[in-house]
């Protein structure tokens, strides 16, 4: 039984771009890489449907950088608060000695 092949996203993009650019026909590309025309057609459809995401990443990237910076500030503040509370609890909690035990 033949093992199922997996393809990296970079390879899929290369194959689809060859087909879209007109360098080679779909059938030529399929023969060259030993791929099914149905598979290449699915890759092409997925590529075209998700093409707009490429342009959204720039705006989302800025948002995610802001979010990361906010989270880093929060982690720093909580770490300082945690350290202060540990020190305060060690000072305030003096062990009590009970007579009788």
Protein Blocks (a to p, Z undefined) as FASTA:
>chain_A
ZZdddddfklmmmmmmmmmnomacfklmmmmnopafklmmmmmmmmmmmmmmmmmmmmmm
mmmmmmmmmmmmmmmmmmmmmmmmmmmmmmmmccdddehZZ
